[in-house]
Amino acid sequence: MIDLRSDTVTRPSKEMLDAMYAARVGDDVFGDDPTVNELEEKAALLLGKESALFCPSGTMANQIAINVHTRPGDEVICHKHAHIYYYEGGAIMKNSGASVCLLEGERGLISAADVEIHINPEENIHRPVTTLVEVENSMNKGGGACYSYQTLMEIAAVCKKYNLKYHLDGARLFNAVMATGDDPRVCAQLFDSVSICLSKGLGAPIGSLLLGGALFIKRARRVRKTFGGAMRQAGYLAAAGIFALDHNIQRLKEDHSRARYLGDLLSSLSYVDTVLPVQTNIVIFTLTNQLPGKAFLSKLKDHDIHALSLGPQQIRFVTHLDFTDAMLEKVEKTLKGIHQL
Ligand SMILES: Cc1ncc(COP(=O)(O)O)c(C=O)c1O
Protein backbone atom coordinates (compact mmCIF):
# COMPACT_ATOMS: atom_id res chain seq x y z
CA MET A 1 0.00 0.00 0.00
CA ILE A 2 1.19 3.52 -0.83
CA ASP A 3 -0.36 5.94 1.60
CA LEU A 4 -0.19 9.60 0.63
CA ARG A 5 -3.17 10.68 2.74
CA SER A 6 -1.03 12.23 5.48
CA ASP A 7 2.37 12.20 7.14
CA THR A 8 0.58 10.86 10.25
CA VAL A 9 0.37 7.36 8.75
CA THR A 10 3.99 6.32 9.41
CA ARG A 11 4.81 3.30 11.57
CA PRO A 12 7.70 3.35 14.04
CA SER A 13 10.92 1.84 12.67
CA LYS A 14 12.64 -1.09 14.40
CA GLU A 15 15.19 1.35 15.89
CA MET A 16 12.43 3.58 17.24
CA LEU A 17 10.61 0.56 18.70
CA ASP A 18 13.88 -0.58 20.31
CA ALA A 19 14.25 2.85 21.93
CA MET A 20 10.65 2.65 23.20
CA TYR A 21 11.21 -0.85 24.56
CA ALA A 22 14.34 0.26 26.42
CA ALA A 23 12.75 3.39 27.93
CA ARG A 24 12.94 4.00 31.66
CA VAL A 25 9.50 5.06 32.87
CA GLY A 26 7.67 6.33 35.93
CA ASP A 27 4.36 7.98 36.72
CA ASP A 28 4.40 11.26 34.80
CA VAL A 29 1.44 12.67 36.74
CA PHE A 30 3.81 12.64 39.73
CA GLY A 31 6.55 14.06 37.49
CA ASP A 32 8.43 10.78 37.92
CA ASP A 33 8.90 9.68 34.32
CA PRO A 34 12.57 10.27 33.46
CA THR A 35 12.03 9.79 29.72
CA VAL A 36 9.16 12.28 29.54
CA ASN A 37 11.27 14.75 31.53
CA GLU A 38 14.17 14.19 29.15
CA LEU A 39 11.97 14.76 26.09
CA GLU A 40 10.50 17.96 27.54
CA GLU A 41 13.96 19.31 28.42
CA LYS A 42 15.36 18.35 25.04
CA ALA A 43 12.54 20.04 23.13
CA ALA A 44 12.73 23.18 25.27
CA LEU A 45 16.46 23.40 24.55
CA LEU A 46 15.96 22.75 20.85
CA LEU A 47 13.49 25.62 20.55
CA GLY A 48 15.05 27.91 23.12
CA LYS A 49 11.99 27.93 25.37
CA GLU A 50 12.00 27.70 29.18
CA SER A 51 9.70 24.71 29.46
CA ALA A 52 7.79 22.09 27.51
CA LEU A 53 4.82 19.83 28.11
CA PHE A 54 4.32 16.43 26.48
CA CYS A 55 0.77 16.09 25.10
CA PRO A 56 -1.04 13.17 23.46
CA SER A 57 -1.91 15.15 20.31
CA GLY A 58 -1.33 18.36 18.41
CA THR A 59 -4.96 19.28 18.86
CA MET A 60 -4.61 19.04 22.62
CA ALA A 61 -1.38 21.06 22.63
CA ASN A 62 -3.02 23.84 20.59
CA GLN A 63 -6.22 23.86 22.59
CA ILE A 64 -4.37 23.92 25.92
CA ALA A 65 -2.46 26.98 24.67
CA ILE A 66 -5.70 28.70 23.65
CA ASN A 67 -7.25 27.86 27.02
CA VAL A 68 -4.32 29.34 28.93
CA HIS A 69 -4.09 32.48 26.77
CA THR A 70 -7.80 33.39 26.69
CA ARG A 71 -10.84 33.84 28.92
CA PRO A 72 -14.39 32.95 27.83
CA GLY A 73 -15.70 35.66 25.52
CA ASP A 74 -12.25 36.66 24.23
CA GLU A 75 -11.42 36.47 20.54
CA VAL A 76 -8.69 34.59 18.70
CA ILE A 77 -7.45 35.90 15.35
CA CYS A 78 -6.37 33.23 12.86
CA HIS A 79 -6.74 32.28 9.20
CA LYS A 80 -10.12 30.84 8.21
CA HIS A 81 -8.38 27.56 7.34
CA ALA A 82 -6.24 27.38 10.48
CA HIS A 83 -6.15 23.88 11.92
CA ILE A 84 -7.14 25.21 15.37
CA TYR A 85 -10.45 26.39 13.90
CA TYR A 86 -11.13 24.36 10.75
CA TYR A 87 -9.99 20.92 11.88
CA GLU A 88 -10.32 20.83 15.66
CA GLY A 89 -14.04 20.19 15.97
CA GLY A 90 -15.07 23.56 17.39
CA ALA A 91 -12.75 23.07 20.36
CA ILE A 92 -11.93 26.78 20.72
CA MET A 93 -15.58 27.53 21.40
CA LYS A 94 -16.37 24.31 23.25
CA ASN A 95 -13.34 24.12 25.55
CA SER A 96 -12.43 27.76 26.03
CA GLY A 97 -15.65 29.65 25.21
CA ALA A 98 -13.65 31.95 22.98
CA SER A 99 -14.75 33.51 19.73
CA VAL A 100 -12.74 33.57 16.49
CA CYS A 101 -11.99 36.25 13.93
CA LEU A 102 -11.18 34.46 10.70
CA LEU A 103 -8.87 36.15 8.23
CA GLU A 104 -8.46 35.57 4.51
CA GLY A 105 -4.99 35.16 3.04
CA GLU A 106 -3.20 33.40 0.18
CA ARG A 107 -2.42 29.74 0.94
CA GLY A 108 -3.54 30.13 4.54
CA LEU A 109 -1.02 32.82 5.44
CA ILE A 110 -2.05 35.99 7.26
CA SER A 111 -0.35 39.40 7.38
CA ALA A 112 0.44 41.84 10.17
CA ALA A 113 -1.59 44.59 8.50
CA ASP A 114 -4.68 42.37 8.34
CA VAL A 115 -4.23 41.27 11.95
CA GLU A 116 -3.96 44.89 13.08
CA ILE A 117 -7.22 46.05 11.47
CA HIS A 118 -9.13 43.14 13.01
CA ILE A 119 -8.11 43.71 16.62
CA ASN A 120 -11.00 44.57 18.94
CA PRO A 121 -9.78 46.71 21.82
CA GLU A 122 -10.98 46.26 25.41
CA GLU A 123 -12.65 49.73 25.34
CA ASN A 124 -15.16 48.62 22.70
CA ILE A 125 -17.80 46.93 24.84
CA HIS A 126 -19.74 45.75 21.78
CA ARG A 127 -17.08 43.41 20.47
CA PRO A 128 -15.30 40.36 21.87
CA VAL A 129 -11.88 41.41 23.14
CA THR A 130 -8.96 40.18 21.03
CA THR A 131 -6.37 38.50 23.21
CA LEU A 132 -4.64 35.94 20.97
CA VAL A 133 -3.23 35.69 17.46
CA GLU A 134 -2.40 32.31 15.98
CA VAL A 135 -0.40 31.31 12.92
CA GLU A 136 0.26 27.86 11.47
CA ASN A 137 3.69 27.10 9.98
CA SER A 138 3.82 25.22 7.71
CA MET A 139 0.19 25.76 6.73
CA ASN A 140 -1.54 22.45 6.15
CA LYS A 141 -4.54 23.56 4.08
CA GLY A 142 -2.36 26.09 2.28
CA GLY A 143 -0.40 23.22 0.69
CA GLY A 144 2.40 23.27 3.27
CA ALA A 145 3.06 26.98 2.69
CA CYS A 146 5.66 28.63 4.91
CA TYR A 147 5.84 32.05 6.51
CA SER A 148 8.88 34.22 5.94
CA TYR A 149 10.65 35.17 9.15
CA GLN A 150 9.91 38.79 8.27
CA THR A 151 6.13 38.23 8.28
CA LEU A 152 6.25 36.27 11.54
CA MET A 153 8.23 39.13 13.05
CA GLU A 154 5.81 41.79 11.79
CA ILE A 155 2.86 39.93 13.33
CA ALA A 156 4.85 39.57 16.57
CA ALA A 157 5.36 43.34 16.60
CA VAL A 158 1.61 43.93 16.25
CA CYS A 159 0.95 41.48 19.11
CA LYS A 160 3.44 43.32 21.28
CA LYS A 161 1.95 46.70 20.42
CA TYR A 162 -1.57 45.61 21.41
CA ASN A 163 -0.52 43.32 24.26
CA LEU A 164 -1.82 40.17 22.56
CA LYS A 165 -0.51 36.63 23.02
CA TYR A 166 0.99 34.95 19.96
CA HIS A 167 0.72 31.17 19.41
CA LEU A 168 2.41 29.09 16.72
CA ASP A 169 0.81 25.87 15.56
CA GLY A 170 4.11 24.33 14.55
CA ALA A 171 2.82 20.82 13.93
CA ARG A 172 5.19 20.95 10.94
CA LEU A 173 7.57 23.67 12.14
CA PHE A 174 10.61 21.59 11.24
CA ASN A 175 9.30 21.18 7.69
CA ALA A 176 8.86 24.94 7.49
CA VAL A 177 12.32 25.89 8.73
CA MET A 178 13.90 23.20 6.58
CA ALA A 179 12.30 24.90 3.58
CA THR A 180 13.05 28.53 4.52
CA GLY A 181 16.46 27.95 6.08
CA ASP A 182 15.42 29.74 9.27
CA ASP A 183 16.66 28.72 12.70
CA PRO A 184 13.80 27.10 14.64
CA ARG A 185 15.06 28.65 17.90
CA VAL A 186 15.02 32.12 16.41
CA CYS A 187 11.52 31.54 15.04
CA ALA A 188 10.22 30.19 18.35
CA GLN A 189 11.47 33.27 20.22
CA LEU A 190 8.78 35.35 18.53
CA PHE A 191 5.98 33.40 20.19
CA ASP A 192 4.48 33.11 23.66
CA SER A 193 3.74 29.47 22.91
CA VAL A 194 4.59 26.92 20.27
CA SER A 195 3.17 23.46 19.57
CA ILE A 196 5.14 20.88 17.61
CA CYS A 197 4.05 17.39 16.51
CA LEU A 198 6.24 14.33 16.82
CA SER A 199 3.76 12.11 15.01
CA LYS A 200 3.79 13.82 11.60
CA GLY A 201 6.96 14.21 9.52
CA LEU A 202 9.11 13.17 12.47
CA GLY A 203 7.59 9.69 12.45
CA ALA A 204 6.69 9.01 16.11
CA PRO A 205 3.46 7.06 16.63
CA ILE A 206 1.97 9.52 19.13
CA GLY A 207 2.79 12.82 20.73
CA SER A 208 3.15 16.56 20.57
CA LEU A 209 4.86 19.16 22.68
CA LEU A 210 3.67 22.52 23.89
CA LEU A 211 6.45 24.97 24.64
CA GLY A 212 6.63 28.34 26.34
CA GLY A 213 7.71 30.18 29.47
CA ALA A 214 7.83 28.38 32.83
CA LEU A 215 4.67 30.04 34.17
CA PHE A 216 2.77 29.36 30.94
CA ILE A 217 3.73 25.66 31.05
CA LYS A 218 2.80 25.46 34.74
CA ARG A 219 -0.69 26.67 33.81
CA ALA A 220 -0.75 24.44 30.74
CA ARG A 221 0.03 21.40 32.92
CA ARG A 222 -3.12 22.10 34.96
CA VAL A 223 -5.23 22.51 31.79
CA ARG A 224 -3.80 19.29 30.31
CA LYS A 225 -5.03 17.53 33.47
CA THR A 226 -8.53 18.96 33.07
CA PHE A 227 -8.58 17.93 29.39
CA GLY A 228 -7.74 14.36 30.45
CA GLY A 229 -4.32 14.46 28.86
CA ALA A 230 -2.11 13.73 31.86
CA MET A 231 -0.60 10.29 31.21
CA ARG A 232 1.15 7.82 33.47
CA GLN A 233 4.08 5.72 32.11
CA ALA A 234 4.22 7.91 29.03
CA GLY A 235 7.99 7.46 28.79
CA TYR A 236 7.50 4.66 26.24
CA LEU A 237 5.94 7.26 23.94
CA ALA A 238 8.39 9.98 24.91
CA ALA A 239 11.25 7.63 23.91
CA ALA A 240 9.81 7.55 20.40
CA GLY A 241 9.71 11.34 20.47
CA ILE A 242 13.35 11.60 21.55
CA PHE A 243 14.32 9.21 18.77
CA ALA A 244 12.30 11.29 16.29
CA LEU A 245 14.01 14.55 17.30
CA ASP A 246 17.44 12.91 17.16
CA HIS A 247 17.07 11.13 13.83
CA ASN A 248 14.22 12.43 11.73
CA ILE A 249 14.57 16.18 11.37
CA GLN A 250 17.32 16.44 8.76
CA ARG A 251 15.75 13.79 6.55
CA LEU A 252 12.60 15.93 6.06
CA LYS A 253 14.32 17.42 3.02
CA GLU A 254 13.95 14.04 1.29
CA ASP A 255 10.17 14.29 1.78
CA HIS A 256 10.28 17.81 0.36
CA SER A 257 12.16 16.80 -2.75
CA ARG A 258 9.74 13.91 -3.42
CA ALA A 259 6.83 16.33 -2.93
CA ARG A 260 8.39 18.80 -5.37
CA TYR A 261 8.85 16.00 -7.88
CA LEU A 262 5.17 15.09 -7.54
CA GLY A 263 4.17 18.74 -7.87
CA ASP A 264 6.14 19.13 -11.11
CA LEU A 265 4.75 15.89 -12.45
CA LEU A 266 1.16 16.85 -11.64
CA SER A 267 1.61 20.25 -13.30
CA SER A 268 2.49 18.47 -16.54
CA LEU A 269 -0.64 16.28 -16.60
CA SER A 270 -3.57 17.35 -18.76
CA TYR A 271 -6.22 16.36 -16.20
CA VAL A 272 -4.67 18.57 -13.48
CA ASP A 273 -5.89 22.15 -13.45
CA THR A 274 -3.74 23.80 -10.76
CA VAL A 275 -1.08 22.77 -8.25
CA LEU A 276 -0.36 24.96 -5.22
CA PRO A 277 3.35 25.86 -5.02
CA VAL A 278 5.18 23.04 -3.22
CA GLN A 279 7.45 24.29 -0.44
CA THR A 280 7.43 21.35 1.95
CA ASN A 281 5.90 17.85 2.03
CA ILE A 282 2.30 18.70 1.09
CA VAL A 283 0.99 18.80 -2.47
CA ILE A 284 -2.51 20.17 -3.02
CA PHE A 285 -3.90 20.15 -6.54
CA THR A 286 -7.17 20.61 -8.38
CA LEU A 287 -8.40 18.35 -11.16
CA THR A 288 -10.09 19.67 -14.29
CA ASN A 289 -13.81 19.02 -14.56
CA GLN A 290 -13.09 16.30 -17.11
CA LEU A 291 -11.88 13.98 -14.35
CA PRO A 292 -14.19 13.77 -11.30
CA GLY A 293 -12.25 13.65 -8.03
CA LYS A 294 -13.99 10.46 -6.92
CA ALA A 295 -13.04 8.66 -10.12
CA PHE A 296 -9.42 9.82 -9.77
CA LEU A 297 -9.17 8.56 -6.19
CA SER A 298 -10.71 5.25 -7.12
CA LYS A 299 -8.28 4.82 -10.04
CA LEU A 300 -5.42 5.39 -7.61
CA LYS A 301 -6.97 2.91 -5.18
CA ASP A 302 -7.00 0.26 -7.91
CA HIS A 303 -3.19 0.51 -7.70
CA ASP A 304 -3.27 0.55 -3.89
CA ILE A 305 -2.37 4.25 -3.79
CA HIS A 306 -4.31 6.30 -1.28
CA ALA A 307 -4.82 10.06 -1.26
CA LEU A 308 -7.15 12.52 0.45
CA SER A 309 -9.95 14.58 -1.04
CA LEU A 310 -10.15 18.15 0.32
CA GLY A 311 -13.15 19.11 -1.82
CA PRO A 312 -14.96 17.79 -4.90
CA GLN A 313 -11.97 18.38 -7.23
CA GLN A 314 -9.19 19.15 -4.76
CA ILE A 315 -6.76 16.39 -3.77
CA ARG A 316 -3.91 16.25 -1.25
CA PHE A 317 -0.74 14.14 -1.34
CA VAL A 318 1.59 14.22 1.67
CA THR A 319 5.06 12.68 1.53
CA HIS A 320 6.63 11.15 4.63
CA LEU A 321 9.27 8.80 5.92
CA ASP A 322 7.47 5.65 4.82
CA PHE A 323 7.16 6.94 1.24
CA THR A 324 10.17 5.74 -0.73
CA ASP A 325 11.66 6.42 -4.16
CA ALA A 326 10.34 3.06 -5.38
CA MET A 327 6.85 4.15 -4.33
CA LEU A 328 7.35 7.50 -6.04
CA GLU A 329 8.18 5.65 -9.25
CA LYS A 330 5.00 3.60 -8.99
CA VAL A 331 2.91 6.72 -8.31
CA GLU A 332 4.48 8.44 -11.33
CA LYS A 333 3.70 5.51 -13.59
CA THR A 334 0.12 5.34 -12.30
CA LEU A 335 -0.51 9.08 -12.65
CA LYS A 336 0.82 9.05 -16.20
CA GLY A 337 -1.44 6.13 -17.01
CA ILE A 338 -4.61 7.93 -15.92
CA HIS A 339 -6.45 9.58 -18.75
CA GLN A 340 -9.32 12.00 -18.58
CA LEU A 341 -12.75 10.48 -18.83
C1 LIG B 1 -1.25 22.02 11.26
C2 LIG B 1 -1.77 20.99 12.22
N1 LIG B 1 -1.94 21.33 13.50
C3 LIG B 1 -2.39 20.46 14.40
C4 LIG B 1 -2.72 19.18 14.05
C5 LIG B 1 -3.30 18.26 15.08
O1 LIG B 1 -2.55 17.16 15.37
P1 LIG B 1 -3.23 15.84 15.98
O2 LIG B 1 -3.78 15.09 14.82
O3 LIG B 1 -2.08 15.15 16.65
O4 LIG B 1 -4.27 16.26 16.94
C6 LIG B 1 -2.57 18.77 12.71
C7 LIG B 1 -2.92 17.40 12.31
O5 LIG B 1 -2.95 17.03 11.17
C8 LIG B 1 -2.09 19.71 11.77
O6 LIG B 1 -1.95 19.39 10.48
The ligand as an SDF file (V2000), in Angstrom:
LIG
                    3D

 16 16  0  0  0  0  0  0  0  0999 V2000
   -1.2480   22.0160   11.2560 C   0  0  0  0  0  0  0  0  0  0  0  0
   -1.7730   20.9880   12.2150 C   0  0  0  0  0  0  0  0  0  0  0  0
   -1.9440   21.3340   13.4950 N   0  0  0  0  0  0  0  0  0  0  0  0
   -2.3930   20.4630   14.3990 C   0  0  0  0  0  0  0  0  0  0  0  0
   -2.7200   19.1800   14.0460 C   0  0  0  0  0  0  0  0  0  0  0  0
   -3.3030   18.2570   15.0770 C   0  0  0  0  0  0  0  0  0  0  0  0
   -2.5470   17.1650   15.3660 O   0  0  0  0  0  0  0  0  0  0  0  0
   -3.2300   15.8400   15.9760 P   0  0  0  0  0  0  0  0  0  0  0  0
   -3.7830   15.0920   14.8240 O   0  0  0  0  0  0  0  0  0  0  0  0
   -2.0820   15.1540   16.6520 O   0  0  0  0  0  0  0  0  0  0  0  0
   -4.2730   16.2650   16.9400 O   0  0  0  0  0  0  0  0  0  0  0  0
   -2.5700   18.7740   12.7120 C   0  0  0  0  0  0  0  0  0  0  0  0
   -2.9210   17.4010   12.3090 C   0  0  0  0  0  0  0  0  0  0  0  0
   -2.9550   17.0270   11.1740 O   0  0  0  0  0  0  0  0  0  0  0  0
   -2.0890   19.7080   11.7720 C   0  0  0  0  0  0  0  0  0  0  0  0
   -1.9500   19.3930   10.4770 O   0  0  0  0  0  0  0  0  0  0  0  0
  1  2  1  0
  2  3  1  0
  2 15  2  0
  3  4  2  0
  4  5  1  0
  5  6  1  0
  5 12  2  0
  6  7  1  0
  7  8  1  0
  8  9  2  0
  8 10  1  0
  8 11  1  0
 12 13  1  0
 12 15  1  0
 13 14  2  0
 15 16  1  0
M  END
$$$$
